[in-house]
Amino acid sequence: MKERHIALVVEDDPETAEDLVQILESIDCASAVVNNTEDAEKELQEKSFCLILLDLQIKSTRDSIKGHVEHGKNVLRTIRARYNEHKENCYSLPVLVVSGFAREADVAVEVMKTGASDIIQKPLVSGQVSERIRQALHDSGRRTHDACCEIPRHQKVSLDNGIVVAIPGERLGRRTRVTVGGNPVDLTDASLRILLNLMLAHKKDTVANKRDMGATAEQGFKGVANLQNELKLVLGDVKIVENKYHGDYCFVKGVSIGECAFDKLVQIGNHAITTLVEQLRGLSSGAAKESEGNSSKFPPHRRRS
């Protein structure tokens, strides 16, 4: 028996999900169906798929009452963080967004920038859907299922081999692209600020205190935890940040700083980010006097032990 393509269908409307399964069967493609973000991410961790059909307005968990378009966008970001390999303009793992929101130009543009391969608008037209699925498989190099075994996989990161943190700086909606161990992940502005503080401390061979990153002495600090949660998409269980002492944070041994697109980061227009970027730019270019002048605006850092 020949191996067939297998698609992950992420759709919380049972009738639409069944229609998609039948369309996939008509082109000899097997499928697995989930209706929420939690189960979708579990399937992506445990299995390999040749194609993703993704509704945007889905629930976050099985027990959730109502779906939201942001849950679908989060699944798309998760997929692209793990499977960002592409040739020219085609991703090796195609994601077809199946949504009534496709008629809204701003949403369509955003999901295409975030990594969708195509958009299919509801109500479904069987012939059009099957043709777009065939085209997506063809364009991604998956003409037959045998070709799927030759597609490069997500790079596994390990501190033993060293992990390079870099910021190419592409802006995707309200997030910014960074790479960790060569794998891309898109961070919120809040997490980007934490990362820049850690990068700056690393360059200075110091630690970053939570007060420098927005917390008060009396507050607990969730900023680093939120950053590590976003980086978990590409790091898995690997931790690259440690708490040295009472809110002093730094990268663990094995982490190094790569290239950063300073000009792109300044264009974000966030004052806190711009200030950190200019300090990091000064240190990276060896402008010692400039970095000393900028560092006077901040409380002194403790040395890393």
Phi and psi restraints in degrees (value plus and minus 20) as a CYANA .aco file:
   2 LYS   PHI     -93.2   -53.2
   2 LYS   PSI     130.7   170.7
   3 GLU   PHI     -94.7   -54.7
   3 GLU   PSI     121.5   161.5
   4 ARG   PHI    -131.7   -91.7
   4 ARG   PSI     133.6   173.6
   5 HIS   PHI     -77.2   -37.2
   5 HIS   PSI     129.6   169.6
   6 ILE   PHI    -150.2  -110.2
   6 ILE   PSI     112.9   152.9
   7 ALA   PHI    -131.8   -91.8
   7 ALA   PSI     125.4   165.4
   8 LEU   PHI    -117.0   -77.0
   8 LEU   PSI     101.1   141.1
   9 VAL   PHI    -122.7   -82.7
   9 VAL   PSI      97.2   137.2
  10 VAL   PHI    -130.7   -90.7
  10 VAL   PSI      79.3   119.3
  11 GLU   PHI    -174.5  -134.5
  11 GLU   PSI     106.2   146.2
  12 ASP   PHI    -117.3   -77.3
  12 ASP   PSI     -17.7    22.3
  13 ASP   PHI    -117.5   -77.5
  13 ASP   PSI      94.1   134.1
  14 PRO   PHI     -77.2   -37.2
  14 PRO   PSI     -60.6   -20.6
  15 GLU   PHI     -86.1   -46.1
  15 GLU   PSI     -62.7   -22.7
  16 THR   PHI     -85.3   -45.3
  16 THR   PSI     -60.7   -20.7
  17 ALA   PHI     -80.4   -40.4
  17 ALA   PSI     -63.0   -23.0
  18 GLU   PHI     -85.0   -45.0
  18 GLU   PSI     -60.5   -20.5
  19 ASP   PHI     -79.9   -39.9
  19 ASP   PSI     -62.7   -22.7
  20 LEU   PHI     -85.4   -45.4
  20 LEU   PSI     -60.5   -20.5
  21 VAL   PHI     -81.2   -41.2
  21 VAL   PSI     -63.2   -23.2
  22 GLN   PHI     -86.1   -46.1
  22 GLN   PSI     -58.8   -18.8
  23 ILE   PHI     -83.7   -43.7
  23 ILE   PSI     -62.4   -22.4
  24 LEU   PHI     -83.7   -43.7
  24 LEU   PSI     -62.2   -22.2
  25 GLU   PHI     -81.1   -41.1
  25 GLU   PSI     -54.4   -14.4
  26 SER   PHI     -86.3   -46.3
  26 SER   PSI     -42.0    -2.0
  27 ILE   PHI    -131.2   -91.2
  27 ILE   PSI       4.7    44.7
  28 ASP   PHI      40.2    80.2
  28 ASP   PSI      26.4    66.4
  29 CYS   PHI    -144.5  -104.5
  29 CYS   PSI     105.1   145.1
  30 ALA   PHI     -97.0   -57.0
  30 ALA   PSI     151.0   191.0
  31 SER   PHI    -174.1  -134.1
  31 SER   PSI     136.3   176.3
  32 ALA   PHI    -147.0  -107.0
  32 ALA   PSI     119.7   159.7
  33 VAL   PHI    -139.7   -99.7
  33 VAL   PSI     111.8   151.8
  34 VAL   PHI    -153.8  -113.8
  34 VAL   PSI     141.3   181.3
  35 ASN   PHI    -144.5  -104.5
  35 ASN   PSI      -6.3    33.7
  36 ASN   PHI    -173.5  -133.5
  36 ASN   PSI     144.3   184.3
  37 THR   PHI     -82.0   -42.0
  37 THR   PSI     -65.6   -25.6
  38 GLU   PHI     -78.6   -38.6
  38 GLU   PSI     -68.7   -28.7
  39 ASP   PHI     -89.7   -49.7
  39 ASP   PSI     -53.9   -13.9
  40 ALA   PHI     -82.2   -42.2
  40 ALA   PSI     -65.8   -25.8
  41 GLU   PHI     -87.1   -47.1
  41 GLU   PSI     -53.8   -13.8
  42 LYS   PHI     -85.9   -45.9
  42 LYS   PSI     -63.9   -23.9
  43 GLU   PHI     -81.5   -41.5
  43 GLU   PSI     -61.3   -21.3
  44 LEU   PHI     -85.8   -45.8
  44 LEU   PSI     -51.2   -11.2
  45 GLN   PHI     -94.3   -54.3
  45 GLN   PSI     -56.0   -16.0
  46 GLU   PHI    -115.9   -75.9
  46 GLU   PSI     -41.5    -1.5
  47 LYS   PHI    -152.5  -112.5
  47 LYS   PSI     144.0   184.0
  48 SER   PHI    -127.7   -87.7
  48 SER   PSI     114.8   154.8
  49 PHE   PHI    -142.7  -102.7
  49 PHE   PSI     136.5   176.5
  50 CYS   PHI    -118.7   -78.7
  50 CYS   PSI     -35.9     4.1
  51 LEU   PHI    -181.7  -141.7
  51 LEU   PSI     127.2   167.2
  52 ILE   PHI    -142.8  -102.8
  52 ILE   PSI     110.1   150.1
  53 LEU   PHI    -129.8   -89.8
  53 LEU   PSI      94.4   134.4
  54 LEU   PHI    -144.0  -104.0
  54 LEU   PSI      97.8   137.8
  55 ASP   PHI    -100.0   -60.0
  55 ASP   PSI     120.5   160.5
  56 LEU   PHI     -98.0   -58.0
  56 LEU   PSI     -62.4   -22.4
  57 GLN   PHI    -109.4   -69.4
  57 GLN   PSI      66.2   106.2
  58 ILE   PHI    -144.6  -104.6
  58 ILE   PSI     149.8   189.8
  59 LYS   PHI    -104.8   -64.8
  59 LYS   PSI     139.5   179.5
  60 SER   PHI    -100.7   -60.7
  60 SER   PSI     -56.1   -16.1
  61 THR   PHI    -157.8  -117.8
  61 THR   PSI     151.1   191.1
  62 ARG   PHI     -80.1   -40.1
  62 ARG   PSI     -55.0   -15.0
  63 ASP   PHI    -106.0   -66.0
  63 ASP   PSI     -25.3    14.7
  64 SER   PHI     -84.0   -44.0
  64 SER   PSI     125.3   165.3
  65 ILE   PHI    -103.6   -63.6
  65 ILE   PSI     -59.5   -19.5
  66 LYS   PHI    -151.5  -111.5
  66 LYS   PSI     123.5   163.5
  67 GLY   PHI    -106.4   -66.4
  67 GLY   PSI     143.3   183.3
  68 HIS   PHI    -167.0  -127.0
  68 HIS   PSI     124.6   164.6
  69 VAL   PHI     -80.9   -40.9
  69 VAL   PSI     -49.4    -9.4
  70 GLU   PHI     -85.3   -45.3
  70 GLU   PSI     -49.0    -9.0
  71 HIS   PHI     -85.7   -45.7
  71 HIS   PSI     -61.2   -21.2
  72 GLY   PHI     -85.1   -45.1
  72 GLY   PSI     -60.1   -20.1
  73 LYS   PHI     -82.5   -42.5
  73 LYS   PSI     -57.9   -17.9
  74 ASN   PHI     -84.9   -44.9
  74 ASN   PSI     -58.7   -18.7
  75 VAL   PHI     -82.9   -42.9
  75 VAL   PSI     -61.9   -21.9
  76 LEU   PHI     -81.6   -41.6
  76 LEU   PSI     -62.9   -22.9
  77 ARG   PHI     -82.9   -42.9
  77 ARG   PSI     -59.4   -19.4
  78 THR   PHI     -81.5   -41.5
  78 THR   PSI     -64.5   -24.5
  79 ILE   PHI     -81.8   -41.8
  79 ILE   PSI     -65.8   -25.8
  80 ARG   PHI     -92.4   -52.4
  80 ARG   PSI     -45.1    -5.1
  81 ALA   PHI     -88.1   -48.1
  81 ALA   PSI     -54.5   -14.5
  82 ARG   PHI    -112.4   -72.4
  82 ARG   PSI     -50.3   -10.3
  83 TYR   PHI    -150.6  -110.6
  83 TYR   PSI      61.3   101.3
  84 ASN   PHI    -128.1   -88.1
  84 ASN   PSI     -15.4    24.6
  85 GLU   PHI     -83.2   -43.2
  85 GLU   PSI     117.7   157.7
  86 HIS   PHI    -173.6  -133.6
  86 HIS   PSI     139.0   179.0
  87 LYS   PHI    -144.1  -104.1
  87 LYS   PSI      99.5   139.5
  88 GLU   PHI      36.6    76.6
  88 GLU   PSI    -137.8   -97.8
  89 ASN   PHI    -124.3   -84.3
  89 ASN   PSI      -8.6    31.4
  90 CYS   PHI    -133.5   -93.5
  90 CYS   PSI     106.2   146.2
  91 TYR   PHI     -95.7   -55.7
  91 TYR   PSI     125.9   165.9
  92 SER   PHI     -90.8   -50.8
  92 SER   PSI     -47.0    -7.0
  93 LEU   PHI    -131.6   -91.6
  93 LEU   PSI      79.8   119.8
  94 PRO   PHI     -92.1   -52.1
  94 PRO   PSI     119.8   159.8
  95 VAL   PHI    -141.9  -101.9
  95 VAL   PSI      95.8   135.8
  96 LEU   PHI    -121.9   -81.9
  96 LEU   PSI      95.3   135.3
  97 VAL   PHI     -99.6   -59.6
  97 VAL   PSI     103.3   143.3
  98 VAL   PHI    -130.0   -90.0
  98 VAL   PSI      85.1   125.1
  99 SER   PHI    -179.5  -139.5
  99 SER   PSI     125.9   165.9
 100 GLY   PHI     -89.9   -49.9
 100 GLY   PSI     -34.2     5.8
 101 PHE   PHI     -97.2   -57.2
 101 PHE   PSI     -26.5    13.5
 102 ALA   PHI     -82.3   -42.3
 102 ALA   PSI     -42.3    -2.3
 103 ARG   PHI     -92.9   -52.9
 103 ARG   PSI     -35.2     4.8
 104 GLU   PHI    -109.0   -69.0
 104 GLU   PSI      95.5   135.5
 105 ALA   PHI     -79.0   -39.0
 105 ALA   PSI     -60.9   -20.9
 106 ASP   PHI     -87.0   -47.0
 106 ASP   PSI     -59.1   -19.1
 107 VAL   PHI     -88.1   -48.1
 107 VAL   PSI     -61.8   -21.8
 108 ALA   PHI     -80.6   -40.6
 108 ALA   PSI     -65.0   -25.0
 109 VAL   PHI     -83.9   -43.9
 109 VAL   PSI     -61.7   -21.7
 110 GLU   PHI     -83.8   -43.8
 110 GLU   PSI     -66.6   -26.6
 111 VAL   PHI     -90.1   -50.1
 111 VAL   PSI     -50.2   -10.2
 112 MET   PHI     -88.0   -48.0
 112 MET   PSI     -59.7   -19.7
 113 LYS   PHI     -87.5   -47.5
 113 LYS   PSI     -52.6   -12.6
 114 THR   PHI     -98.7   -58.7
 114 THR   PSI     -34.9     5.1
 115 GLY   PHI     113.5   153.5
 115 GLY   PSI     -11.9    28.1
 116 ALA   PHI     -90.5   -50.5
 116 ALA   PSI     123.3   163.3
 117 SER   PHI    -107.2   -67.2
 117 SER   PSI     -49.4    -9.4
 118 ASP   PHI    -184.7  -144.7
 118 ASP   PSI     146.3   186.3
 119 ILE   PHI    -147.3  -107.3
 119 ILE   PSI     110.1   150.1
 120 ILE   PHI    -134.9   -94.9
 120 ILE   PSI     103.4   143.4
 121 GLN   PHI    -113.3   -73.3
 121 GLN   PSI     118.7   158.7
 122 LYS   PHI     -99.4   -59.4
 122 LYS   PSI     132.2   172.2
 123 PRO   PHI     -89.7   -49.7
 123 PRO   PSI     128.9   168.9
 124 LEU   PHI     -92.2   -52.2
 124 LEU   PSI     121.1   161.1
 125 VAL   PHI    -134.8   -94.8
 125 VAL   PSI      91.3   131.3
 126 SER   PHI     -70.9   -30.9
 126 SER   PSI     -69.4   -29.4
 127 GLY   PHI     -82.2   -42.2
 127 GLY   PSI     -60.2   -20.2
 128 GLN   PHI     -88.2   -48.2
 128 GLN   PSI     -60.6   -20.6
 129 VAL   PHI     -84.9   -44.9
 129 VAL   PSI     -66.8   -26.8
 130 SER   PHI     -83.0   -43.0
 130 SER   PSI     -56.7   -16.7
 131 GLU   PHI     -86.9   -46.9
 131 GLU   PSI     -60.5   -20.5
 132 ARG   PHI     -88.8   -48.8
 132 ARG   PSI     -54.8   -14.8
 133 ILE   PHI     -84.4   -44.4
 133 ILE   PSI     -67.2   -27.2
 134 ARG   PHI     -78.5   -38.5
 134 ARG   PSI     -63.3   -23.3
 135 GLN   PHI     -85.1   -45.1
 135 GLN   PSI     -61.3   -21.3
 136 ALA   PHI     -84.0   -44.0
 136 ALA   PSI     -62.3   -22.3
 137 LEU   PHI     -84.0   -44.0
 137 LEU   PSI     -61.4   -21.4
 138 HIS   PHI     -84.5   -44.5
 138 HIS   PSI     -68.2   -28.2
 139 ASP   PHI     -85.0   -45.0
 139 ASP   PSI     -50.1   -10.1
 140 SER   PHI    -105.6   -65.6
 140 SER   PSI     -18.1    21.9
 141 GLY   PHI      66.5   106.5
 141 GLY   PSI      -6.6    33.4
 142 ARG   PHI    -125.9   -85.9
 142 ARG   PSI      33.8    73.8
 143 ARG   PHI     -82.4   -42.4
 143 ARG   PSI     -57.5   -17.5
 144 THR   PHI    -149.3  -109.3
 144 THR   PSI     144.5   184.5
 145 HIS   PHI     -87.8   -47.8
 145 HIS   PSI     -47.4    -7.4
 146 ASP   PHI     -78.1   -38.1
 146 ASP   PSI     -54.5   -14.5
 147 ALA   PHI     -88.5   -48.5
 147 ALA   PSI     -43.1    -3.1
 148 CYS   PHI     -84.1   -44.1
 148 CYS   PSI     -50.1   -10.1
 149 CYS   PHI     -89.0   -49.0
 149 CYS   PSI     -38.4     1.6
 150 GLU   PHI    -113.2   -73.2
 150 GLU   PSI     -24.3    15.7
 151 ILE   PHI     -93.1   -53.1
 151 ILE   PSI     110.8   150.8
 152 PRO   PHI     -84.0   -44.0
 152 PRO   PSI     125.5   165.5
 153 ARG   PHI    -121.8   -81.8
 153 ARG   PSI     149.3   189.3
 154 HIS   PHI     -78.1   -38.1
 154 HIS   PSI     116.4   156.4
 155 GLN   PHI     -93.0   -53.0
 155 GLN   PSI     107.4   147.4
 156 LYS   PHI    -100.8   -60.8
 156 LYS   PSI     109.9   149.9
 157 VAL   PHI    -117.4   -77.4
 157 VAL   PSI     127.8   167.8
 158 SER   PHI    -170.9  -130.9
 158 SER   PSI     115.8   155.8
 159 LEU   PHI     -85.9   -45.9
 159 LEU   PSI     -45.5    -5.5
 160 ASP   PHI     -81.8   -41.8
 160 ASP   PSI     -53.5   -13.5
 161 ASN   PHI    -115.7   -75.7
 161 ASN   PSI     -22.0    18.0
 162 GLY   PHI      65.7   105.7
 162 GLY   PSI     122.3   162.3
 163 ILE   PHI    -145.7  -105.7
 163 ILE   PSI     101.7   141.7
 164 VAL   PHI    -117.1   -77.1
 164 VAL   PSI     107.4   147.4
 165 VAL   PHI    -123.6   -83.6
 165 VAL   PSI     103.0   143.0
 166 ALA   PHI    -155.2  -115.2
 166 ALA   PSI     142.4   182.4
 167 ILE   PHI    -150.6  -110.6
 167 ILE   PSI      74.0   114.0
 168 PRO   PHI     -87.0   -47.0
 168 PRO   PSI     -45.4    -5.4
 169 GLY   PHI      66.5   106.5
 169 GLY   PSI     -15.1    24.9
 170 GLU   PHI     -80.2   -40.2
 170 GLU   PSI     118.2   158.2
 171 ARG   PHI    -118.6   -78.6
 171 ARG   PSI     103.5   143.5
 172 LEU   PHI    -143.4  -103.4
 172 LEU   PSI      78.1   118.1
 173 GLY   PHI      45.5    85.5
 173 GLY   PSI    -142.2  -102.2
 174 ARG   PHI    -123.4   -83.4
 174 ARG   PSI       0.6    40.6
 175 ARG   PHI    -140.1  -100.1
 175 ARG   PSI     140.6   180.6
 176 THR   PHI    -143.7  -103.7
 176 THR   PSI     115.6   155.6
 177 ARG   PHI     -97.0   -57.0
 177 ARG   PSI     106.6   146.6
 178 VAL   PHI    -144.5  -104.5
 178 VAL   PSI     144.7   184.7
 179 THR   PHI    -145.0  -105.0
 179 THR   PSI     119.8   159.8
 180 VAL   PHI    -149.1  -109.1
 180 VAL   PSI      94.8   134.8
 181 GLY   PHI      42.5    82.5
 181 GLY   PSI       8.3    48.3
 182 GLY   PHI      66.6   106.6
 182 GLY   PSI     -26.0    14.0
 183 ASN   PHI    -121.1   -81.1
 183 ASN   PSI     113.2   153.2
 184 PRO   PHI    -102.6   -62.6
 184 PRO   PSI     125.9   165.9
 185 VAL   PHI    -169.6  -129.6
 185 VAL   PSI     124.9   164.9
 186 ASP   PHI    -125.8   -85.8
 186 ASP   PSI     102.5   142.5
 187 LEU   PHI    -124.4   -84.4
 187 LEU   PSI     127.5   167.5
 188 THR   PHI     -88.4   -48.4
 188 THR   PSI     143.8   183.8
 189 ASP   PHI     -80.9   -40.9
 189 ASP   PSI     -57.6   -17.6
 190 ALA   PHI     -82.3   -42.3
 190 ALA   PSI     -65.4   -25.4
 191 SER   PHI     -91.4   -51.4
 191 SER   PSI     -52.8   -12.8
 192 LEU   PHI     -82.3   -42.3
 192 LEU   PSI     -60.9   -20.9
 193 ARG   PHI     -81.9   -41.9
 193 ARG   PSI     -61.5   -21.5
 194 ILE   PHI     -82.3   -42.3
 194 ILE   PSI     -65.0   -25.0
 195 LEU   PHI     -81.8   -41.8
 195 LEU   PSI     -63.0   -23.0
 196 LEU   PHI     -84.0   -44.0
 196 LEU   PSI     -59.2   -19.2
 197 ASN   PHI     -80.4   -40.4
 197 ASN   PSI     -62.8   -22.8
 198 LEU   PHI     -87.4   -47.4
 198 LEU   PSI     -58.6   -18.6
 199 MET   PHI     -85.8   -45.8
 199 MET   PSI     -61.2   -21.2
 200 LEU   PHI     -84.3   -44.3
 200 LEU   PSI     -63.6   -23.6
 201 ALA   PHI     -82.7   -42.7
 201 ALA   PSI     -59.7   -19.7
 202 HIS   PHI     -82.0   -42.0
 202 HIS   PSI     -63.0   -23.0
 203 LYS   PHI     -83.0   -43.0
 203 LYS   PSI     -54.0   -14.0
 204 LYS   PHI    -108.0   -68.0
 204 LYS   PSI     -24.2    15.8
 205 ASP   PHI      38.5    78.5
 205 ASP   PSI      24.7    64.7
 206 THR   PHI    -149.3  -109.3
 206 THR   PSI    -185.8  -145.8
 207 VAL   PHI    -137.9   -97.9
 207 VAL   PSI     140.6   180.6
 208 ALA   PHI    -124.7   -84.7
 208 ALA   PSI     102.4   142.4
 209 ASN   PHI    -105.8   -65.8
 209 ASN   PSI     130.3   170.3
 210 LYS   PHI     -79.8   -39.8
 210 LYS   PSI     -50.4   -10.4
 211 ARG   PHI     -86.9   -46.9
 211 ARG   PSI     -52.9   -12.9
 212 ASP   PHI     -87.9   -47.9
 212 ASP   PSI     -41.6    -1.6
 213 MET   PHI    -124.0   -84.0
 213 MET   PSI      -6.7    33.3
 214 GLY   PHI      93.5   133.5
 214 GLY   PSI     -26.5    13.5
 215 ALA   PHI    -116.9   -76.9
 215 ALA   PSI     140.0   180.0
 216 THR   PHI    -116.1   -76.1
 216 THR   PSI     148.1   188.1
 217 ALA   PHI     -80.9   -40.9
 217 ALA   PSI     -50.5   -10.5
 218 GLU   PHI    -105.2   -65.2
 218 GLU   PSI     -39.3     0.7
 219 GLN   PHI    -102.8   -62.8
 219 GLN   PSI     131.3   171.3
 220 GLY   PHI     -92.7   -52.7
 220 GLY   PSI     147.2   187.2
 221 PHE   PHI    -152.3  -112.3
 221 PHE   PSI      96.9   136.9
 222 LYS   PHI    -122.4   -82.4
 222 LYS   PSI     -24.3    15.7
 223 GLY   PHI     -78.3   -38.3
 223 GLY   PSI     -67.7   -27.7
 224 VAL   PHI     -86.9   -46.9
 224 VAL   PSI     -59.7   -19.7
 225 ALA   PHI     -82.0   -42.0
 225 ALA   PSI     -60.5   -20.5
 226 ASN   PHI     -84.9   -44.9
 226 ASN   PSI     -61.4   -21.4
 227 LEU   PHI     -80.9   -40.9
 227 LEU   PSI     -67.7   -27.7
 228 GLN   PHI     -85.6   -45.6
 228 GLN   PSI     -51.0   -11.0
 229 ASN   PHI     -86.6   -46.6
 229 ASN   PSI     -59.7   -19.7
 230 GLU   PHI     -89.0   -49.0
 230 GLU   PSI     -57.5   -17.5
 231 LEU   PHI     -93.7   -53.7
 231 LEU   PSI     -35.5     4.5
 232 LYS   PHI     -80.0   -40.0
 232 LYS   PSI     -43.5    -3.5
 233 LEU   PHI     -78.5   -38.5
 233 LEU   PSI     -54.1   -14.1
 234 VAL   PHI    -130.0   -90.0
 234 VAL   PSI     -39.5     0.5
 235 LEU   PHI    -117.1   -77.1
 235 LEU   PSI     -39.8     0.2
 236 GLY   PHI      44.2    84.2
 236 GLY   PSI    -146.7  -106.7
 237 ASP   PHI    -110.2   -70.2
 237 ASP   PSI     -19.6    20.4
 238 VAL   PHI     -92.7   -52.7
 238 VAL   PSI     109.5   149.5
 239 LYS   PHI    -124.7   -84.7
 239 LYS   PSI     110.1   150.1
 240 ILE   PHI    -131.9   -91.9
 240 ILE   PSI     -18.7    21.3
 241 VAL   PHI    -147.0  -107.0
 241 VAL   PSI     118.6   158.6
 242 GLU   PHI    -149.7  -109.7
 242 GLU   PSI     131.3   171.3
 243 ASN   PHI    -112.7   -72.7
 243 ASN   PSI      89.1   129.1
 244 LYS   PHI     -95.8   -55.8
 244 LYS   PSI     -64.8   -24.8
 245 TYR   PHI    -190.1  -150.1
 245 TYR   PSI      96.3   136.3
 246 HIS   PHI      24.3    64.3
 246 HIS   PSI      36.2    76.2
 247 GLY   PHI      67.2   107.2
 247 GLY   PSI      -8.5    31.5
 248 ASP   PHI    -115.3   -75.3
 248 ASP   PSI     101.2   141.2
 249 TYR   PHI    -138.5   -98.5
 249 TYR   PSI     131.1   171.1
 250 CYS   PHI    -178.4  -138.4
 250 CYS   PSI     146.6   186.6
 251 PHE   PHI     -90.7   -50.7
 251 PHE   PSI     128.8   168.8
 252 VAL   PHI     -97.1   -57.1
 252 VAL   PSI     146.6   186.6
 253 LYS   PHI     -82.1   -42.1
 253 LYS   PSI     116.4   156.4
 254 GLY   PHI      87.9   127.9
 254 GLY   PSI     -30.7     9.3
 255 VAL   PHI    -115.4   -75.4
 255 VAL   PSI     115.6   155.6
 256 SER   PHI    -152.4  -112.4
 256 SER   PSI     143.9   183.9
 257 ILE   PHI    -121.5   -81.5
 257 ILE   PSI     109.2   149.2
 258 GLY   PHI    -120.7   -80.7
 258 GLY   PSI    -176.2  -136.2
 259 GLU   PHI     -91.3   -51.3
 259 GLU   PSI     123.7   163.7
 260 CYS   PHI    -149.5  -109.5
 260 CYS   PSI     113.8   153.8
 261 ALA   PHI    -105.4   -65.4
 261 ALA   PSI      61.6   101.6
 262 PHE   PHI     -78.4   -38.4
 262 PHE   PSI     -64.1   -24.1
 263 ASP   PHI     -81.8   -41.8
 263 ASP   PSI     -59.6   -19.6
 264 LYS   PHI     -85.8   -45.8
 264 LYS   PSI     -58.0   -18.0
 265 LEU   PHI     -88.2   -48.2
 265 LEU   PSI     -57.4   -17.4
 266 VAL   PHI     -84.2   -44.2
 266 VAL   PSI     -53.0   -13.0
 267 GLN   PHI     -88.9   -48.9
 267 GLN   PSI     -32.0     8.0
 268 ILE   PHI     -80.2   -40.2
 268 ILE   PSI     -53.2   -13.2
 269 GLY   PHI      65.4   105.4
 269 GLY   PSI      -4.7    35.3
 270 ASN   PHI    -117.5   -77.5
 270 ASN   PSI     101.9   141.9
 271 HIS   PHI     -79.8   -39.8
 271 HIS   PSI     -64.6   -24.6
 272 ALA   PHI     -82.9   -42.9
 272 ALA   PSI     -62.2   -22.2
 273 ILE   PHI     -85.7   -45.7
 273 ILE   PSI     -63.8   -23.8
 274 THR   PHI     -80.4   -40.4
 274 THR   PSI     -62.4   -22.4
 275 THR   PHI     -80.5   -40.5
 275 THR   PSI     -65.3   -25.3
 276 LEU   PHI     -86.1   -46.1
 276 LEU   PSI     -60.5   -20.5
 277 VAL   PHI     -81.9   -41.9
 277 VAL   PSI     -63.8   -23.8
 278 GLU   PHI     -85.8   -45.8
 278 GLU   PSI     -56.0   -16.0
 279 GLN   PHI     -85.9   -45.9
 279 GLN   PSI     -63.7   -23.7
 280 LEU   PHI     -86.1   -46.1
 280 LEU   PSI     -58.1   -18.1
 281 ARG   PHI     -81.4   -41.4
 281 ARG   PSI     -63.8   -23.8
 282 GLY   PHI     -81.0   -41.0
 282 GLY   PSI     -64.1   -24.1
 283 LEU   PHI     -87.4   -47.4
 283 LEU   PSI     -59.7   -19.7
 284 SER   PHI     -87.2   -47.2
 284 SER   PSI     -51.2   -11.2
 285 SER   PHI    -111.2   -71.2
 285 SER   PSI     -22.3    17.7
 286 GLY   PHI      61.6   101.6
 286 GLY   PSI      -4.4    35.6
 287 ALA   PHI    -102.8   -62.8
 287 ALA   PSI      61.6   101.6
 288 ALA   PHI     -81.9   -41.9
 288 ALA   PSI     -63.3   -23.3
 289 LYS   PHI     -83.6   -43.6
 289 LYS   PSI     -61.0   -21.0
 290 GLU   PHI     -84.5   -44.5
 290 GLU   PSI     -62.2   -22.2
 291 SER   PHI     -87.9   -47.9
 291 SER   PSI     -55.5   -15.5
 292 GLU   PHI     -86.4   -46.4
 292 GLU   PSI     -58.7   -18.7
 293 GLY   PHI     -84.7   -44.7
 293 GLY   PSI     -61.1   -21.1
 294 ASN   PHI     -91.5   -51.5
 294 ASN   PSI     -55.9   -15.9
 295 SER   PHI     -88.8   -48.8
 295 SER   PSI     -38.6     1.4
 296 SER   PHI     -87.4   -47.4
 296 SER   PSI     -34.3     5.7
 297 LYS   PHI     -99.7   -59.7
 297 LYS   PSI     -31.7     8.3
 298 PHE   PHI    -136.2   -96.2
 298 PHE   PSI     134.7   174.7
 299 PRO   PHI     -81.7   -41.7
 299 PRO   PSI     131.6   171.6
 300 PRO   PHI     -84.2   -44.2
 300 PRO   PSI     127.8   167.8
 301 HIS   PHI    -116.9   -76.9
 301 HIS   PSI     134.1   174.1
 302 ARG   PHI    -104.3   -64.3
 302 ARG   PSI     127.2   167.2
 303 ARG   PHI     -88.5   -48.5
 303 ARG   PSI     126.0   166.0
 304 ARG   PHI     -91.4   -51.4
 304 ARG   PSI     116.6   156.6
